[in-house]
Amino acid sequence: MPQPDPHHPLIGRRAFGLGVAAASLTVALGPALPANATTSRRRATLSDSTAFDETTLWDNTVDPLESYHVHGLAVLPDDTILVVTEGRHEVCDAGPRDLLVRRSPDGGDTWQPTRTLVASAGGQSWGNPTFVVDRLTGGIFLFYMLSTRLPANTGCSGDKGDLFMISSADGGLTWSAPRDMSGLFSQFPYEWTLHGPGPGHGIQLDNGRLLLNCAHRREVTGNTVAERRYGVASIYSDDHGRTWRATGEVPVSADYPINEARLIQRSDGTVLINGRAAAGGNRQRIVSVSADRGLSWSPPQLDGGHRHVQRRGRQPAALHGRAGHVRSEPGAVQPPRLPRSYQPDRVDQLRRRALLPLQPRDQRGPVVLLRARPALRRQDPAPLRP
């Protein structure tokens, strides 16, 4: 294992509890390294059958930008991992932002240096990087948004957001020129001006369809929260990413202002979207279900209040199944319980490994990737030896 760099400070200790057969462990995060340095990892045993290691991908205390916030995660069929982040020049949702990527060609054992995929020029604010991977062709699509503010806007939220996309056919080594996706949502009657993909990653359905959620709203300037018409309408491709179309929207309601969300396909073929309530606050999440693979959506409901979402006697979803697919099973292992200062950003599946990027809520501090091996599955008895 590479030795820590004595010239870089240690990250403060954070406790991560993980319910694996009633076992838990307190783990200290390893030393932070600059993004172009040799990756340092620390391994810990969680139980007789599970261990994880952790990698600091970015850290504003040693890397040059003010903040590294809003992350996208993709695992390719050959176990290559791509992690993208907003490199923020200011701690501001509409301030100057680059899009940065790190790539691991070997499932997270080693990491290549940070690369800038989209650079901010003249204060441009590029954000919400979100991957979609076609596991049939190996194509990778990275969607993102250019955020702008009206002159009267004195806050840190953009009024407009235009959708763009770049793609890669060689595992993220090279990328296409940007493709302007403006106009995909012009048919909706809500006067939406901001179109934010993800964040995180889209999914591929059982019929090969690529599906990505996008959040929308009107301008912040001059509109109350209710007047912004928060909503979600996804985009999809049935031809391996050559063309993209908008799905129908989750029925727009001021009582259910669904915003940034996640998609999963369930074992019965239906698609579930689960999103946070817009405009901040600590409110219950909002859900909707599609019976036609994402083309139309049921009226929104609060998470836990819909019979299609929560079934009696079922435990929280386990971290296994195909990437982007989550199944609920009796006795499933729960995801990590984290201190209030931390929140999980993304969960993806790397065959028999679970991946979880973490960052403090205040947008500062290290971006740490937890990698569990083997995956958190009760039927995996073989221990990982340190």
GUFI-530877 format. One record per atom (N, C-alpha, C): residue in one letter; x negated, y, z. Coordinates in steps of 0.001 Angstrom, whole numbers, plus 500000, padded with zeros to 6 digits. Layout:
<sites>
AXYZ/...
</sites>
This chain:
<sites>
M499149498809500000/M500000500000500000/M499110501245500000/P499441502283499204/P498651503502499228/P498669504136500605/Q497567504736500974/Q497467505366502276/Q498077506757502252/P498700507201503361/P499257508543503419/P498176509595503229/D498590510730502657/D497685511846502447/D497627512666503720/P496479512783504371/P496411513502505645/P496668514986505505/H496638515541504270/H496821516973504080/H498291517357503952/H499192516368503955/H500612516670503857/H501290516314505171/P502195517188505631/P502815516978506948/P503785515818506925/L504006515237508118/L504979514170508271/L506384514746508242/I507314513967507683/I508713514316507754/I509223513967509140/G510137514781509659/G510691514503510977/G511424513180511026/R511500512609512213/R512140511303512371/R513657511416512229/R514213510455511474/R515661510350511339/R516052508891511613/A517109508693512347/A517539507328512662/A518581506874511655/F518386505696511127/F519348505116510198/F519854503813510817/G521166503760511137/G521753502530511657/G522396501764510530/L522201500484510502/L522768499664509436/L523384498413510042/G524694498239509868/G525365497073510440/G525153495845509580/V524150495069509840/V523887493819509123/V523879492718510177/A524960491950510207/A525118490884511204/A524860491417512604/A525424492611512869/A525359493263514178/A523962493692514570/A523043493729513604/A521687494176513906/A521505495605513451/S520594496338514099/S520304497705513689/S518850498011513991/L518379499113513372/L516981499475513544/L516848500970513380/T516013501588514191/T515698502995514021/T514401503114513240/V514439503920512177/V513316503990511247/V512847505421511123/A511530505626511128/A510968506949510883/A510613507080509414/L510978508202508824/L510631508432507426/L509129508618507294/G508599508156506186/G507164508219505962/G506695509594505575/P505389509751505371/P504839511062505049/P505273511530503678/A505544512833503577/A505939513415502301/A504718513620501421/L504869513344500136/L503799513534499179/L504281514422498054/P503396515154497405/P503821515952496264/P504336515047495170/A505185515620494296/A505872514809493303/A504920514143492328/N503731514671492148/N502799514074491190/N501733513225491879/A501940512928493151/A500966512129493877/A501365510654493837/T500443509782494279/T500766508366494383/T501893508172495389/T502888507387495017/T504045507185495872/T503647506431497134/S504154506909498276/S503925506240499541/S505231505645500031/R505190504397500477/R506393503747500966/R506114503145502338/R507177503032503095/R507119502376504397/R508190501301504407/R507873500131504899/R508820499019504904/R509211498690506332/A510495498361506487/A510997498008507811/A511939496836507682/T511986495992508708/T512877494842508730/T514165495213509445/L515309494972508792/L516597495282509379/L517218494075510066/S516901492876509583/S517420491656510176/S516540490519509688/D516951489293509995/D516188488139509530/D516226488005508020/S517175488656507366/S517338488452505930/S517248489723505102/T517071490869505727/T517123492128504986/T516032493073505455/A515421493754504497/A514462494806504801/A514636495901503777/F514091497080504072/F514107498111503057/F512818498904503133/D512491499532501996/D511411500507501990/D511955501828501491/E511169502868501624/E511643504216501315/E510562504989500581/T510989505833499680/T510090506616498849/T510524508070498878/T509619508983499178/T509911510404499087/T509665510845497643/L510728511225496961/L510632511605495554/L510313513086495382/W510960513940496188/W510677515369496176/W510759515892497603/D510005516956497871/D510028517563499202/D509637519023499046/N510538519937499401/N510263521355499181/N509148521881500076/T508732521130501090/T507631521612501931/T506274521408501272/V506212520561500253/V504947520354499549/V505068520556498040/D506261520372497493/D506488520612496072/D506821522087495846/P506698522588494622/P506667524036494417/P507995524760494515/L509137524090494336/L510406524801494272/L511071524896495639/E512072525762495711/E512730526053496981/E513564524886497487/S514154524129496552/S515073523069496954/S515189522054495833/Y515431520785496214/Y515688519697495262/Y517013519078495689/H518042519349494918/H519393519057495407/H520274518640494236/V521247517777494501/V522180517173493541/V521405516194492659/H521584514914492917/H520759513883492305/H521598512935491465/G520998512427490407/G521602511381489596/G520698510161489612/L521294508977489620/L520541507734489731/L521024506760488676/A520091506124487967/A520441505104486984/A519458503958487087/V519979502740486971/V519154501541486923/V519402500882485573/L518334500679484797/L518457500138483453/L518442498616483479/P518858497958482404/P518880496492482403/P517533495839482679/D516412496536482391/D515088495953482633/D514529496340484001/D515374496849484900/D514999497259486258/D514248498584486317/T514140499299485216/T513637500675485281/T514642501528486059/I514116502388486947/I514956503306487709/I514664504731487256/L515710505501487032/L515588506925486743/L516322507701487828/V515653508697488392/V516292509589489355/V516079511015488864/V517157511758488721/V517098513137488244/V517608514049489345/T517103515265489390/T517529516221490414/T517518517623489838/E518256518505490485/E518146519933490199/E516937520471490956/G515987521042490253/G514894521760490885/G515299523211491042/R515687523587492246/R516280524905492481/R515217525926492857/H515180527025492110/H514279528132492431/H514821528957493592/E516121528849493850/E516782529481494982/E517746528460495569/V518105528630496839/V519138527772497427/V520489528388497062/C520918528085495841/C522113528713495284/C522645527827494162/D523956527560494178/D524545526669493183/D524503527245491771/A524380528556491644/A524347529170490315/A523058529942490075/G522041529718490917/G520747530352490708/G519923529596489684/P518704530047489410/P517856529359488429/P517592527909488845/R517835526968487912/R517663525546488197/R517063524845486987/D516038524023487240/D515516523095486241/D516150521721486479/L516056520854485481/L516414519452485663/L515143518625485593/L514855517896486671/L513615517146486824/L513941515656486928/V513024514824486465/V513256513385486525/V512006512679487017/R512204511602487768/R511131510659488080/R511569509278487612/R510597508501487171/R510876507219486541/R510016506133487175/S510652505016487510/S509929503839487985/S510132502720486975/P509065502209486363/P509223501151485357/P509332499754485948/D509230499643487279/D509136498313487897/D510063498166489104/G511247498746489002/G512221498547490064/G511946499298491341/G511117500325491297/G510846501131492478/G509540500845493164/D508725499932492628/D507421499653493240/D506450500800493010/T506465501394491823/T505616502549491517/T506463503595490814/W506022504846490915/W506769505963490337/W505854506847489504/Q506326507237488346/Q505590508162487498/Q505795509590487983/P504900510515487607/P505020511904488074/P506315512564487605/T506677513623488291/T507853514404487915/T507692514999486525/R508756514906485726/R508809515552484416/R509981516524484391/T509802517632483692/T510892518586483502/T511637518232482219/L512910517867482365/L513717517543481190/L514337518786480582/V514838519691481429/V515460520929480961/V514960522049481866/A514268523024481288/A513658524103482064/A514544525346482059/S514574526028483190/S515290527293483293/S514473528387482621/A515077529069481678/A514426530191480990/A515261531437481242/G514617532463481793/G515341533691482060/G516443533549483089/G516239532650484060/G517215532483485126/G518345531529484811/Q518244530750483732/Q519301529796483403/Q519527528822484557/S520787528454484720/S521174527582485832/S521725526275485275/W520838525269485157/W521217523953484666/W521520523052485858/G522680522391485863/G523040521625487049/G523903520412486756/N524241519724487838/N525087518525487825/N524568517441486882/P523301517050486983/P522795515990486095/P523444514649486410/T523943513973485382/T524729512756485582/T524422511756484473/F523986510567484849/F523636509528483879/F524847508669483510/V524828508181482280/V525656507055481850/V524740506115481077/V524748504835481420/V523880503849480778/V524747502833480037/D524411502609478770/D525052501556477987/D524216500294478146/R524714499319478882/R523951498114479176/R523951497130478013/L524745497408476983/L524730496565475793/L523641496991474811/T523410498299474699/T522419498813473752/T521156499339474432/G521218499605475745/G520102500219476450/G520084501730476337/G521066502327475663/G521101503783475533/G521377504469476855/I520726505615477067/I520895506409478284/I521402507785477873/F522410508264478561/F522989509574478281/F522961510394479560/L522372511569479481/L522303512465480630/L523141513703480328/F524230513834481065/F525111514996480929/F524757516018482005/Y524942517286481672/Y524639518353482624/Y525371519612482194/M525281520644483020/M526088521854482836/M525200523091482895/L525500524081482060/L524887525405482149/L525881526325482842/S525535526755484048/S526434527561484867/S526098529044484718/T527133529868484580/T526952531326484481/T527945532026485395/R527575533236485814/R528426534035486684/R528883535290485963/L530120535706486243/L530605536978485732/L529905538121486452/P529817539313485822/P529112540438486479/P529654540776487861/A530944540575488093/A531528540925489389/A531292539855490454/N530709538753490087/N530483537655491026/N529227537929491845/T529395538101493149/T528263538349494044/T527936537119494889/G528585535994494610/G528346534781495376/G527401533833494668/C527420532566495083/C526503531560494550/C527222530435493823/S528442530664493402/S529165529677492613/S529386530222491206/G529160529400490211/G529325529846488847/G530788530024488481/D531044530911487522/D532393531097487001/D532649530220485788/K531613529996485003/K531742529195483796/K530684528096483808/G531010526991483167/G530060525893483075/G530261525132481782/D529288525197480881/D529358524519479592/D528640523177479673/L529224522167479046/L528722520804479118/L527717520529478001/F526595519895478371/F525552519498477421/F525178518048477680/M524460517448476706/M524016516068476856/M522719515846476091/I521800515084476677/I520636514566475978/I520658513051476129/S519959512351475256/S519999510894475290/S518612510320475062/S518457509070475483/S517186508362475316/S517475506939474856/A516660506472473914/A516788505096473416/A515595504241473804/D514682504768474616/D513475504021474980/D513235504008476487/G514309503883477248/G514166503753478692/G513792505022479411/G514085506169478823/G513790507439479478/G512403507983479219/L511654507380478290/L510325507890477955/L510422509152477113/T511322509173476154/T511540510354475314/T513036510646475275/W513359511925474979/W514743512370475017/W515073513173473767/S516328513127473386/S516803513841472205/S516900515337472477/A517144516092471418/A517475517502471580/A518835517634472261/P519086518734472966/P520377518910473648/P521537518941472659/R522631518393473095/R523858518374472299/R524931519146473051/D525461520179472422/D526493521017473032/D527832520295472942/M528452520032474114/M529710519294474159/M530907520225474383/S530739521517474102/S531830522474474290/S533026522086473421/G534202522365473922/G535415522083473173/G536102520795473538/L535455519935474314/L536077518665474676/L537341518850475516/F537435519977476214/F538536520156477163/F539436521337476796/S539314521834475595/S540065523028475203/S541565522773475088/Q541987521513474986/Q543405521199474814/Q544196521252476111/F543521521337477256/F544240521333478525/F544826522718478801/P545977522801479462/P546673524090479624/P546287524875480873/Y545177524524481522/Y544881525098482832/Y543890526257482790/E543448526641481616/E542456527723481465/E541172527419482224/W540779526158482210/W539527525773482848/W538347526423482126/T537410526936482905/T536207527547482328/T534920526847482765/L534994526043483810/L533814525335484310/L534062523836484209/H533087523124483618/H533211521691483385/H531951521002483917/G532059520441485101/G530891519866485772/G530907518353485738/P529945517724485080/P529914516254485067/P529520515692486420/G530058514520486726/G529664513779487927/G529960514491489229/P528883514669490032/P527491514277489800/P527262512795490103/G526073512311489776/G525710510934490079/G525530510103488833/H526514509271488511/H526448508475487294/H527832508040486893/G528014507817485590/G529233507214485097/G529105505699485112/I530074505009484495/I530077503555484512/I530392503027483118/Q530116501746482919/Q530536501038481719/Q531564499996482117/L532707500008481444/L533796499121481797/L533609497741481177/D534500496832481554/D534371495454481097/D534555495307479586/N535196496283478935/N535355496236477483/N534274497018476739/G533241497484477460/G532145498215476855/G532317499713476853/R533488500203477240/R533724501653477255/R532797502348478249/L532213503472477830/L531440504338478720/L532381505397479267/L532367505595480586/L533318506490481243/L532588507358482254/L532832508664482193/L532162509620483071/L533178510638483567/N533243510819484879/N534153511816485436/N533575513218485310/C534445514190485050/C534066515601484993/C535063516404485820/A534551517324486622/A535391518194487440/A535539519547486741/H536702520168486895/H537009521405486175/H537690522400487105/R537561523666486754/R538304524721487442/R538234526012486636/R539056526979487057/R538994528330486497/R537890529114487203/E537701530373486790/E536671531213487399/E536909531401488893/V535807531486489638/V535895531840491052/V536308533298491198/T535693534161490401/T535933535598490495/T537380535925490132/G538093536560491061/G539452537000490800/G540522535963491028/N540152534742491450/N541142533684491656/N541020533115493065/T542166532924493713/T542173532224494991/T541878530743494749/V541677529995495829/V541413528561495687/V542544527887494925/A543790528190495277/A544926527554494598/A544984527949493129/E544588529178492813/E544662529657491429/E543561529100490544/R542572528471491126/R541464527939490318/R541822526640489610/R542904526007489977/R543422524808489304/R542371523701489231/Y541805523364490369/Y540814522291490426/Y541406520992489886/G540622520259489117/G541086518992488592/G539966518167488003/V540292516939487641/V539336516013487030/V539936515459485746/A539185515566484663/A539486514861483413/A538167514287482924/S538130512999482712/S536881512318482374/S536611512391480876/I535450511893480477/I535137511703479068/I534759510237478864/Y534952509744477624/Y534671508338477357/Y534159508169475940/S533475507052475734/S532993506680474405/S533249505195474190/D533831504868473038/D534046503474472663/D533116503023471545/D532136503880471192/D531198503525470119/D529747503710470562/H529488503344471812/H528133503343472374/H527507504742472390/G528337505752472618/G527827507094472817/G527705507944471578/R528117507438470429/R528035508263469219/R529053509396469262/T530254509111469735/T531274510153469878/T531876510064471273/W532349511214471754/W532928511303473087/W534257512036473009/R535216511600473818/R536536512209473884/R536922512406475347/A537868513311475554/A538395513545476903/A539539512593477186/T539602512106478416/T540753511336478864/T541846512299479297/G542980511765479702/G543953512587480383/G543440513000481747/E544050514015482315/E543622514512483613/E544335513798484745/V543680513727485897/V544408513410487120/V545405514542487322/P546705514246487490/P547700515324487579/P547258516434488533/V547209517658488003/V546658518791488744/V547659519265489785/S547173519436491010/S548031519842492118/S547225520670493101/A547793521805493527/A547119522626494534/A547011521895495863/D547885520920496102/D547835520146497347/D546764519062497307/Y546327518691496116/Y545311517648495959/Y544221518165495005/P543413519120495454/P542426519749494558/P541175518885494389/I541314517770493692/I540201516838493532/I539083517503492744/N537841517195493137/N536682517860492541/N535621516806492234/E534405516958492754/E533328516000492488/E533763514606492930/A533540513607492076/A534165512302492314/A533271511168491854/R533690509946492191/R533038508710491761/R534073507814491106/L533606507003490158/L534448506050489460/L534001504627489765/I534941503707489900/I534635502283489935/I535709501548489137/Q535342500395488567/Q536336499505487990/Q536502498318488923/R537744497967489213/R538028496889490135/R538209495583489381/S538264494495490123/S538282493176489511/S539526492929488668/D540615493692488905/D541827493522488097/D541812494392486847/G540700495100486596/G540562495924485404/G540948497368485590/T541675497701486666/T542040499089486905/T540804499892487313/V540879501198487112/V539778502104487444/V540241503023488559/L539408503171489565/L539696504026490713/L538764505220490686/I539326506411490906/I538499507608491089/I538706508100492516/N537604508463493165/N537618508910494556/N536801510187494625/G537437511309494976/G536753512601494942/G536949513406496201/R536090514364496394/R536222515244497549/R537186516383497220/A537760516955498263/A538605518131498089/A537727519340497798/A538178520196496906/A537376521329496446/A537296522433497491/A536384523354497241/A536241524588498013/A535817524351499449/G535018523323499676/G534415523124500987/G535376522539502000/G534948522584503246/G535763522009504303/G535434520551504547/N536002520006505603/N535747518617505987/N537067517866505936/R537582517708504699/R538916517165504517/R538869515756503951/Q540032515105504004/Q540142513739503523/Q539939513699502006/R539346512614501530/R539088512481500106/R540375512118499352/I540323512324498028/I541489512192497171/I541229511080496164/V542246510274495864/V542081509145494966/V543179509133493917/S542872508455492795/S543839508222491738/S543431506934491030/V544386506273490376/V544142504989489738/V544576505042488272/S543784504404487422/S544116504283486003/S544336502821485651/A545447502526484982/A545744501170484549/A545379500927483091/D544869501964482403/D544514501825480992/D543049502196480734/R542218501809481680/R540770501998481577/R540373503471481413/G541020504314482207/G540597505702482330/G541302506692481443/L542208506267480589/L542850507206479664/L543920508047480336/S544634507498481312/S545638508249482057/S545537507863483530/W546093508735484393/W545854508590485829/W547143508773486614/S547215508062487738/S548364508172488634/S548318509501489388/P549447509946489946/P549422511144490795/P548420510975491927/P547692512037492278/P546667511920493323/P547292511660494686/Q546508510958495527/Q546905510658496896/Q545691510842497791/L545921510994499086/L544821511015500035/L544245509617500175/D542941509510500279/D542276508221500425/D542816507506501659/G543215506243501481/G543783505472502566/G545296505503502610/G545905506387501830/G547347506504501856/G548035505877500670/H547304505150499848/H547847504582498615/H547695503074498662/R548765502365498361/R548742500905498510/R547745500253497571/H547402500909496449/H546453500317495513/H545006500523495959/V544810501370496949/V543447501710497351/V543032500954498595/Q543908500868499585/Q543551500224500845/Q544525499102501129/R544027497914501320/R544869496760501591/R544620496290503026/R545667495828503674/R545529495350505049/R544567494173505114/G543741494168506153/G542839493051506357/G541576493111505532/R541420494156504710/R540222494267503892/R539206495176504566/Q537947494823504408/Q536867495606504976/Q536332496572503922/P535533497569504330/P534931498464503342/P534149497693502285/A534017498315501127/A533431497632499973/A531980497261500203/A531608496087499723/A530228495639499815/A529408496245498701/L528089496323498913/L527187496856497897/L526696495719497023/H527582495171496205/H527140494174495263/H528130494103494108/G527804493303493103/G528548493330491852/G527775494132490827/R528337494247489617/R527640494976488569/R527525496444488931/A526541497128488345/A526342498546488629/A527619499311488316/G528023500165489252/G529227500923489071/G530486500171489441/H530387498889489779/H531534498087490167/H531404497735491646/V532458497931492407/V532449497617493820/V533654496739494118/R533450495636494804/R534536494741495164/R534728494762496680/S535971494736497122/S536271494623498547/S536446493155498890/E535750492706499916/E535846491323500332/E535881491254501850/P536611490296502407/P536631490149503867/P535230489960504415/G534902490682505468/G533600490530506105/G532471491204505369/A532783492087504397/A531718492730503630/A530871493618504531/V529576493689504225/V528661494527504990/V528933495983504686/Q528933496820505689/Q529203498232505485/Q527935498974505101/P528075500082504325/P526928500924504023/P526360501546505292/P525156502141505215/P524521502706506401/P525361503787507058/R525322503824508385/R525873504954509106/R524741505948509315/L524979507183508903/L523904508159508887/L524187509278509882/P523134509915510400/P523343511068511268/P524095512159510529/R524726513051511260/R525541514077510626/R524730514996509717/S523442515133509964/S522623516020509151/S522298515419507792/Y522626514135507589/Y522332513471506326/Y523623512954505714/Q523634512876504395/Q524785512299503722/Q524296511472502545/P524943510339502252/P524560509565501076/P524988510283499820/D524119510386498843/D524459511021497584/D524896510010496549/R524174508918496388/R524503507960495362/R524225506545495875/V524978505594495416/V524667504191495628/V524706503496494277/D523668502800493944/D523640502061492685/D523100500673492987/Q523206499782492025/Q522803498399492213/Q521616498074491332/L520565497542491918/L519403497075491172/L519335495571491377/R520180494869490639/R520272493418490738/R520400492995492198/R519331492563492841/R519423492115494225/R518903493181495183/R518950494445494775/R518502495522495650/R519569496605495688/A519723497264496831/A520625498398496946/A519787499663497065/L520210500734496385/L519475501988496366/L520348503094496937/L519753503972497730/L520507505037498366/L519633506275498535/P519823507330497689/P519109508584497916/P519752509380499045/L518919510022499862/L519390510799501001/L518730512157501004/Q519464513150501520/Q518906514484501694/Q519689515224502753/P519052516124503530/P519807516917504494/P520885517741503819/R521951518035504565/R523070518785504005/R522696520216503636/D521660520778504246/D521351522181503997/D520552522389502714/Q520406521356501893/Q519751521412500587/Q518239521524500680/R517683521580501876/R516234521638502026/R515736520314502613/G514434520091502475/G513869518878503031/G513683517815501982/P513198516650502386/P512817515613501426/P514022514915500800/V513831514483499576/V514763513586498911/V514164512192499014/V514778511331499803/V514234510023500132/V515105508950499491/L514479508022498785/L515188506898498203/L514986505674499081/L516081505165499676/L516037503915500427/L516294502771499452/R515483501735499544/R515648500573498675/R515709499328499544/A516886498702499591/A517052497476500367/A516750496285499477/R516054495330500048/R515765494104499319/R515756492940500298/P516480491865500080/P517442491708498991/P518645492590499213/A519615492568498295/A520816493380498446/A521556492969499698/L522417493871500172/L523089493651501439/L524218492654501249/R523850491380501179/R524829490334500947/R524707489262502018/R525809488930502645/R525795487973503741/R525289486617503284/Q525480486296501991/Q525086484981501517/Q523631484910501084/D522844485948501336/D521428485944500989/D520615485601502234/P520267484343502456/P519632483945503720/P518132484141503769/A517476484204502612/A516006484198502607/A515459485525503118/P514620485504504146/P514053486766504647/P512986487313503730/L512843488638503745/L511742489289503021/L510577489437503948/R509460488838503593/R508292488906504464/R507534490202504199/P507082490880505266/P506366492153505088/P505022491935504415/
</sites>
